[in-house]
Amino acid sequence: MICISCQSQTSDKKQDLNEIQTIENGLLLGIQVEGDPVKTFNIVDRMNFYKVPGVSIAVVEDGKLKWAKGYGIANSNTGAKVDENTMFQAGSISKPIAALAVLQLVEKGILDLDEDVNNYLKDWKIPDNEFTKNEKVTLRRLLTHTAGVTVHGFPGYKQSATFPTTTQVLNGEGNTSKIFVDTVPGSIWRYSGGGYTIAQKVIEDVTQQSLETYMASNVLEIMNMENSTFEQPLANREANASAAYDFQGKIIDGLWHNYPEKAAAGLWTTPSDLAKYCIEIQEILKGKENAVLQKETVVKMLTKHKNDWGLGPSLHSGEDFLIFRHGGKNAGFTNRFLSFTKRGYAVVIMTNADNGNSLIDEISRAISKHYDLGISDTRTVKTVELSNEELSKFTGKYKLNYQVPNIGDYFIEISIKNNKLFVNDPNNGDTKVLTALGDLKFIDLTIGDQGTFQIENDKIGLVWGNNRFQFYKVDE
């Protein structure tokens, strides 16, 4: 029987290895041109292509960690490599983890999701104004990004910078604007890291503990997330932490930025630890007791509010499934996780680079295809050929229709290269090759972004990125 058991374990390991190798060599682009053969890519080659020094992946199957693996370099100064225990800054994935603390305190009767949060705040209050006259900022609204609170995200602080307190951040005394209410709470969905900073202050005021202290003993420890912490700046774990890299793949000065906005962006963790969070939620829904939350609370957490947002995570549902998920972006780190509630699958991918999103997309497609998850499928498009003469009217310099913080006026340049439009973005060194889908519609076949030119009264504009960005051609 011992021999049979050993043979079974060896067979399982070989199967896991084969699965991993299939995925490593099966990265897929988001777009397939009709009639062209399907191309697959190796993960290391694509890391080099996107200038992503390090990647770490964890996959959950049947409610258990199936495999976890690191790739590449964690710190080019020391030569340290990424492995499954290398810690990354989670960015906004901090939010759904921090939300667990709020929900715990609700279970204990210390907080109420629908109470005016000013009743919990001690030495700092949300300023009342015309927008809060009849509707108040509540924890439910903060967690679902419907509180009408300002400040989308945070750039972090260099190691040499003065580190502000939570209150100073709220007052706009750090490197971001003051956090306040500028629209009626509950009226719209608008992503707000500022809102989660208010939630952080609530947790700290009612528990009389720092966020990292409360999270360590009441949330992370319960889920056995041993390689995770909300400490900012990081203490005593620097040797296990990945450095951060910019869009060019260059290491960030000081290795990484620090984030006093801990609930919004301050978590250090690993894909394996985030997989434990995913598994915990899955098991609670199956009836697990003595867990980080009660089942009825998790059901509320996964109930859709505006813009399909739950109490912490974003939600996506189909006919027979529900997925909870979140992305994370700090300076030099780009990450993503998603987890099915009932199918027992979860995927966590973390990178130590600003340019990690496209690589994450390609890895996700390979994983989705292998496990038949249906979460990130390649789509087929039909392209057309335009002559250089037809393309020439689109060449030139374009200006974004608003100013970008720390940059100001934002310009891109479009030229012709190999009968396609070549877009150069000098602000981040990014380049795109656009293939025509029609006379005015173009697509980046690598990442799937689409843009449409607009021509009116000899003026040319470009709408890009699912209508998020409007550019106008300007005189040289």
Phi, psi and omega in degrees: 000324178297317179298317179299317180297317180297318179296321180296316180296319179297318179297318179298318181295320178295320179296316178299317180297319178296320178299313182298315180296323177298317179291317180302327182257010184240024179298140187235142172287159181283342185236134175241125178283132182304127178093344179275150176293148180287128178258139173239158187226157176272143186298320181294320177298319181287329173300316178294320181299316183269001180061048177249106184294323186219144179222145174223137187229143170225137180235131177253133177224136181055035176074015180225153177295115181279308176199157176215140183203144175251155181223142170083204189255133175269326182210107183288344176287323183256345184083006181297138181261157176282130169229185186293348180257001178291130181271138176240153168288129185278346184061227184287352171295345172303326188298306180295332176288315178296328179300333178299326179295316177300314183293326175298314182292333173292316178301326182279356180081009181278327179236159174233132183298334187248015177271148174301121185294340176298339177287346179256334183285141187262284188263004175217138180231152172291122181299130175287144176207192183299332183282333182261011183297315183249335180242138185249160173282123180239166178295324176302316181288324177296316183289335181257008178062038179237020185273355181074024185265145183276178177073104181291306184208187188225138181278346183081176183235135176298160182301329183275353185278155174292133185263111184283160174280170177302317181296320178295322176298313181300326181274001181075026182262008175256226180254016175229168183288165175300141180264120182208179180262124180237012174205163185297122178304133179091352187275328182220164169261130175207121185301133184214105169294331176300323179297321179287337174289325173295317178299322176301316180296322178298312180302314182293323182288319184280334180264344185058034175227155172293156180302316184295326179291314179297315182297321184300312187268337186254344182234298186296317181295321181297326181266008180058035177274077189286337180257037183226145177201150173261012179298130175218119355293160180294136182232131173068008179231014185301325183294338182260005185258141175283145169286168181251148184229143183277189184297337180267003181079018179263140183295138182286140179304125182087005179080319178195169174266159175252152187227104174291343177279068193295316181294329182275327190205011192262002184283131165258132183199184177234159174302323180296321178291320177294330174297325178296321175299314180300315180296320179301314180295318178300317182289324177299318179295336176276351178117007180301136178251170182053044182253184183295330176219163174277158184300317183296329177289318178296322177300318177294320180301325185260020175268131185289136169246201180304144178058031178056045180248138176262194179276072183128290182272161168280152185235144177219129184229154173233199183296323185227024180210159172225132179244136168250141191201169175192150172254168180212131181220107168249171176302115177082009177222138177220128189216166177199144170222154169213150182215133171284146178280327187240335186281350175082008179256149170207149179226128178233126179229126179233138178231155180256043184213149175295333186261033186277343189299315182294322177295318177301319178302314184291321177295318181299321179294320179295318179294316180299317180295317184294319183261004178056051183274333180067031186256342186205069187276148173288140177246152184259135178232156176252119183262165177231158178260127174246144180286163176300327178295318179292326181283334189298332181292345181265351184285153179136194183258135182236145182241132175295147187278012172209161180275145182258133179307137178070359178237315184089227178297133186245116183244149169230161180234136182241129178225179179253135178212119179055046178062025175225164177274132181249119183253123177250126177249096184292347181290327180229006179076009183280145174229150178223145173249120185256128178254140185284134170258345180189193182294327184238348185257133182227161181219144170271107186292343181284313184245351174089000178293139180243148177223150179232128177277148178236128180239120181210122179053047179066008175258140184240131175236165178224119174262127189227152172068061179054043177067019181277331187235128179246119177249154175229137179290136183237160177291143180294000000 
